[in-house]
Amino acid sequence: MKRADLHMGHIQHVVATYFGYVMLSHRWEGKEMLLDDIQGKDVFKLEPVEGIAKLQSFCRTARDAGHRWAWIDTCCIDQCNNAELQQSVNSMFTWYHHSALTIVYLSDVLPSSKSGSLARSAWITRGWTVQEFLAPKIVLFYQKDWSLYLNESFRNHKESRIIMQELAHATGIDSQALVTFRPGMRGAREKLQWVSTRVTTRQEDIAYSLFGIFGVNLPVIYGEKKQSALGRLLQEIVARSGDITALDWVGQSSGFNSCLPADISSYKAPPCPLPSLQTSVSSLQHDISVESALNLYTLLDNMNAPRFAYCRLHLPCITFRVTAVRRQGMNSTYEVKADRLHDLQITTEDKLIPFSSLQPNMQTFLLVRPWNRLLELPDFADLSSLAELPFAASDTQSDGDYWSVPSSPLQESHESVDSELSDRALRLTVRLGQPFSAFLLAQQRGGEYKRIASDHHIIVQVKDVSSIPDTTEARTLEIL
C-alpha cells in the first residue's frame, strides 16, 4: 500500500485474486465430510475414501484454477450450530453470487458423455442447486472424473450456448435468467414453477432453498415441517409484493392457510390459459351506465392490497354467492350454480353437501375472483397495456366498431380527467366480462372462510357483461 507506483485498479485486482473463493454445487451422497471430520487436519493427507475424495478433488481443481480459497457446504458450515446454520441459509445466495467461480460437480455424468447428460443428472433434481447455478456470475460444470462437461473449454459455461440451452430445456428457466438472474418477488408464480419438481433431503429445505431467489430473510426452524416453512415463505411473498399469483395452484390446501398449497408440486402446472371473448367497449356504451361503471372502478381502485396477519389472509375479492351444489354420480365432481355466473363443474376431494333452493344449506359458499388493483385495473396512460386486453387487436380500427386509441400523446393530453376515468371504467367492465380463474370458499362459524381445494383450475364467467357495474359485489374476506 506504500508503493506509489501501485494504482487502485491494480490493488483491487491483487486483493480480488488473493481473496477470490470457489464455491461447490453438488449432490450429497453417502458419507460426506462434516466440519468435525476435517477441522485442524490437512485435507490432502486424509485417506481418499467417500466424501474425502470429492473434497480433495474439489480443492485441487480450485487451486489449479488459480484460487486460494474453497467453500463446500458439507464441512464449511457447523451443522450443530443453529446460529451459524441460520446465517448460512440466509446468506447462501449472496455467497454464491460473489464467488470468483462456482464449480458444479456432476458425479453421475461419466467422462466423454454426450449432450443431454446434464439434464439426466440427479443434480438437476435437487432443491438447493437452483440458486447455486442462478446466483454465480461464473460457473463451470465438471463430470465424474473432474473433467469439463462436453469438453467445453469456456472460461465460463454461462457463455456456452450448448450448455445453457440444455439447462434451459431441462429446468424450464429461460436462458436470459440463467445467465443474468436477479433475486426478487417479481414473477413469483414462474419461480415457484421452476422448483415444483425438485426435492430436498430435509422437508423444510424446499422452502429455505428459495429464500435467496426471492430475496427474503426469514428464520430457519428445522422441525417446523414443510407446510409451515413453505407457508411462511409464500406469506412473505404476498405480504411484501402484493402479488397474488402465488395463490394460483391446484392440489391440496396447506394447514398453514387454505389459500396456500400443501406442497411445492402444486405449482407444477403452468397458470391456466383463459379463453378470450371478443367484446368491444363501444358495444357496451349503449348498454351500461357510465356512472355505474365509474362507481365500480372507484370501489375496486380503493380496495386494500392483499395482506397476511397471523396466518390469516385478508384478500380483496369480487364475490358471487353459490346457490346450488349437486354431486354428479359417486365421484368427486360437483355441478355448481352461482348468482350471475354460468354453471360450472368442480372436482374436489373435499366432501360438499349438495343443496339448492329446495334443500337449503346453512353454510355459505362463495365463488370469488381474487383482486389486486395494482395488477387488474387498466391504466389509460400506459397504452402498451392495451396489448394484454382481449379487444386490443382491434383497438386501432377507425370504423366505429371498437374503442379508438388516441393517435398521439398530444391528442391524449387534451382528454379531460372525467373522460379518461370513463374510458378506464368501460375497459375494466370488458375485462371483468372475460373468463377468470376463481376460488371456491366455504364460510366458517366465526365468519371467516376456507378455500375448497380443487384438482383443476376453476374457470368461470359472468352471464351478462352489461350487468357487471350494477351487480358486482366486492369486499375483503378473511381466509383461514
N, C-alpha and C positions, 0 to 999 in steps of 0.2 A: 504493500500500500504506500510505501515511502518512495517508490521509484517514480520519478517524474515522467518517464517515457511510457508508462502504462496508462492508456486511456480507459474510460469507464466501460466501453464496449468489450475491451479485451478482458477486463477484470470480471465482468458478468459472465463471459464465456468460460473463464477458468473456474469460477465458482460453480456454474451450472454443470460443467464437465465433472468436477470433483464430487459434487453432491447429488448429481443426477442418479435416480434409482430406477430399478427394473421391477415391475410387478408381474406375478404369475397368475394366469387364469387357467384353472384345471378342474378336473373332477376328482373328488375324494374317492380313494379306492383302498381297500384293505386297511393295513395299519399305517396311518400317517404319523409323521413325527410331530409331537407336540413340543411346547416350549421346554418343559421339564426334561425331555429326551435329549436336547442338544445344548441347553444352556451351559456355558462355560467350557464347551468342547470344540475341538477342531472338526468341522463337518467332514473334511476330506480324509480324515484318519479313521472315520467310523466304517464299520463293515457295510458294504453297499448292498443291503437287502431291503426289500419292500420300499417303504417311503423314503429311506435314506438315499437309495439310488436315484430317485427322482429329484430329491433335494440337491444332491451333488451335481447332477446334470444341469439343473436349472442355474445353480451358482456358477458353474463353469461356462455355460452359454452366456450369462450376463457379463461375466468377466471378459470373455472373448469379444463381446460387443463393445468393450471399452468402458464398462461401468464398474464402480467400486461397491455399490450397494444393491442388495436384492431383497425383495419382500415376498413372503408367501404366507397365506392366511393360516396354515396349519400350525406353524411354530412362531409366528411373529405377533400373535395375539395370545395373551394369557386367558385361556378359556375358562379358568376358575375365578377370574377377577371380574365381577359384574360391572364395575365402573369402567374398566378398560374395554370390556365387550360392548357396553352401551356406546362409548365414544367411537369405537371401531366401526360398528354397524352404521352409525350416522355419518361417519367421515369417509366411508369406503369409496363412494363415487368420486369425491374430491381427490383422494389419494391416487386413484387410477387416472383421473384426468390430468394430474400434474406429473405423472410418471414420465421419465425420459423414454421409456419403452415398456410396453406390455407384451409379454410372451404368452401365447395361447398354446397349451400343450394338449395335443390330441392323442391320448395314449392308445386308442383303438384304431388309429389310422396307420396302416402299415407303410413301410418305405415304398416309393415308386407307385403310390396309389394314384388312380385317375381322378379327374374332376368329378365331383359328386360325393366323394368320401367324407368331406366335411359335413355335408347335410345329413349323412347317416351316422355321424359320431354321437355317442351318448352325451358328449359335452354340450351339444346344442339343445338337449332336453332339460337342462338344469336351470333352476330359477336364478341363481346368483350370477350366472355367466352373461345375462343380458346386459347389465350395467358394466360388466367387465370388458365388453368389446365396444359398447357405445361411448363410454367415458373417455378412454385414452385418445390421444392425437396420433400416436404411432403404435401399430400392432404388427406382430409377426406370428404366423401360425407354424407350429412345428409338429412333425409326425412322431410316431412311437420311438424312432431311433434318434430323435432330436435333429433331424434334417428338415429343411424348409419344405413346407407343403407345396406340392406341384413343382418343386424346384424354382419357385418364383423368387428371384433374387432382388426384388424391390427393397429399398431401404424401409419402406412402409407398405404393408399389404393392403392398407386402405387406398393405395394408389393402383392396386391390381384390379383391373376391370373383371377378370375371370373370377377371382375370389369374392369380390363384392357382389357380383351378380348371383353367384351360388349362395352366398349368405343371405342376400335379399330374398331369393326364392324360397329358401329353407325357413326363414324367420317371419316372412310377411312384412318386414321392415324395409321401406324404400331406401335405395342406395344413398340418397342425399342425407337421410337421417343417420345412416350407418357411419358416414364419414364426418358429418358436422352436427352431431346431436347436441341439443341444449336442453337441460332439465327444466321442468316447469309443469304447470297444470294444463297448459294448452293441449288440446287433442287427447283428453283423459281417456275417453272410450277406446280410441285406437291403441293407446299404450297398454291398456288393460287386455286388449285382444292379443297383443304381442306375446304376453306371458300366460295366456289362458291354457296352453297345453303343457306348461312346464311344471317340474316337480322339485321339491326340496326334501332333504332328509328330516329336518325339523319342520313340523307343520306351520309354525308361525313364520318361518323364513320366507314363505311365498309372499307375505306382505312386507316383511322387513327388507327384503331384497329390492323393493320398489321405492324405498324412501328417497334414495338419491335421484332416481329417474324423475320423480315428481317434485324434487327439491324441498322435501319436508324433513323436519327433525322431530322425532317422536320417541317416547320411552320404549325401551326394549324389555319385554316382560315374558321371558320364556316360561311356559306353563300356562299361559292365558288361553291357549287353543286358537286354532286357525280362524274361526268365525269372529272372534273378538279382535284379533290382530288385523284381519282384513277390514273389519267394520271400522276400526279406529282410523285406518288409512283412508278409506272411502269417505268417512265422515269429514276428515280434514280437507279432502279434495273439494267436496261440495261446499263446506263452510267457507273456505278461503277463496274459491273461484266462482262460486255460484253456478258452476257448470253441472247440470242435471243429467248429462249424457251417461254418467256413471250409473244411473238408475235404469239404464236400458239393457236388460238382460233377460234370459229365460232360464228356468230351472227351479231350484228350491230356495226359499227365503232363509235369511240368516236369523239366528236367535238374537243377534245384536240389534237389528232393526229389520222389520219385514220388507222394507223397500230396498234392502241390500241383499246380494246373493250369498248363499252359504259357502260357495266355492268359486275360485277364480275361473274355473272351467265354464261358468255360466256366461262368460264373455266370448266364448269360442265362436259363436255365430256372429257374423257382422250385423250392424244395425239393419233392421228390416227395410228394404226399399218400398216406399209408399207409392201407390198408383197416383197418377196426376190427372185431374179433371180440368178440361179447358173451359173455365168460367171467366168471362170478361168482366171488368169493372163497369164498363158502360152499360152492360145488360142489367146491372143491379141498381143503377142510378134512379130508375123509374119505379123500382120495386121496394126500396127501403128508404127509411127516413135518415137523412144525413145527420140530423140532430141525434137520433138514437145511435148511429154508428160512432159519432163523436163521443157520446156518453160512455159507450163500451170501451173505446180506445183509451179514454181518460181513466176509467176504472182499472183496466189492465196495466196501464202505464204507472199507476200509483201503488201497485201491489209490491210488497216487500220481496226481497230476494230470498231464495230457499236458505234455510239455516238448520243446524242441529243444536240441540240443547239436551244434555243428559240422555244421550242415545235416542232422543225423540226428534223426528224430522218434522219441521214446520214447512209445509210445501204448498205454495200457491197453486191453485188448480181451477180449471173450468170444470164444473161438475154436471153430471147427468144422473138422475135418480133411476135405479133399476126397478122396473115394475113387475117383472116376471122372470122366473128361472125354471126351466123344465129339463129334466135329465133325459138323455137320449139312450134308450136301452139300458144295459147293465155296465156300460163303460164309463169313462171319466169325462165325457163330453156333455156340455150343457148348452141348451138354447137359451139365450138371454135377450130380454127386451128392456129397453130403457127409453125414458122420455126424450123425444126429439132426435133419436138415433135410429138408424136402420138396424134390424135384428141381426144378431151375430151368434157365432158358436165359440165357446171357450173350453179348452181342455185343461183340467187341473187335478192334482192328486188330493187336494182338499175336498172334503165332502160338503157340498152345498145342499141345503134343504130346499126342495122345489117349492115355489109359491107363485101366486098370481093374484089378481083382484078378487077371485072367488075363494082362494085359500091364502089369505094374507100372512105375511111373516113379520114377527115383531122386530126383527133385526133389519137395519137399513143397509142397503148395498148401493154403492155409487160406482159409476164408470167415470174416470176423471182424465182430463188432459193436463199433465204437469205443465206448469207455466213458468217461464223465465223471461221477464220483459226485455232484458238486455239482448236475448237471442231471438225472441219471437216477433217483437214489434218491428214493422218495416220502417226503415229510415229514408225519408224522402230525399235527404241531402246526399245520400250515398247511392248514386244511380247504378253503381256496379252491382248492388244487391238485387236489382231487378232480375238479373240472370238466374237467381235462385227461386223466383216466383213462377207459378205454373202458367201465368199469362205473359211471361217475359218475351217469349219468342215472337209475339205479335205486337209488342208494345209500341214499336216504331211505325206501325201502319197508320196511314192517314185517311182511311176510308170511313172512319167514324164508328167502326165496329169495336174497336179496342181503345184502351186508355192511351193517350198521347203523352210521350215524354217531352219535356221542354227541349227545344232544339239547341239551346246553348246555355251556359251558365248565366249569361247576361239576361236572357229571357226569364230564366228561373228566378233571378233576383228580384224581378218585378212582381212575382206572385205574392199575394197577401198572406199573412200568417194564417188567417182563417181558412183560406183556400188550401194551403199546404196541409193543415190538420185534417181537412175534409178528405184530401187525397189519401193521406195515410190511413184514415179510418176506413175508407172504402177498400183500400188494398188489404187491410187487416181482415175485413169481412170475407174477402175472397180467400185469403189464407185459411181462415177458420172453417171454411166450407170444404177444404181438402181432407181426404182421409188422414187419420193420425193414429199413432200408437198410444193406447190407453192403459191405465191401471184399473183393476177391479179392487175396490176397497170394501171392507166389512166393518161397520161401526161396532165398537166395543161398549161395555156397560158404562164406562166413565166418559163416554162421548168421543174418545179417540178412535182411530181407525187402524186396521191392519190390512196390508196388501195380500191379496189372494194370488199366490204364485201360479204361473201357467207354463206349460211346456212349449208354448208358441207365442209369438207376438200377438197381442190383441189389437187388431186394426178395425177402427170404427169410422163412421162418417155421419154427419148430420143429415136429416131428411130434406130440410128446406133451408137453403143458404139465405134467402131473403128474410127469414125469421130470426137469424142469429143476433142482430143488435137488440131485439126486443126480448129475447128469451134466454140469453146466455147468463148463467149464474157462475160467479167466480168468488172464491174465498180461500183462505189459508187453512189447511187441515193439519191436525197434529196426528202423526203416524207413528205407532209403536214398532 
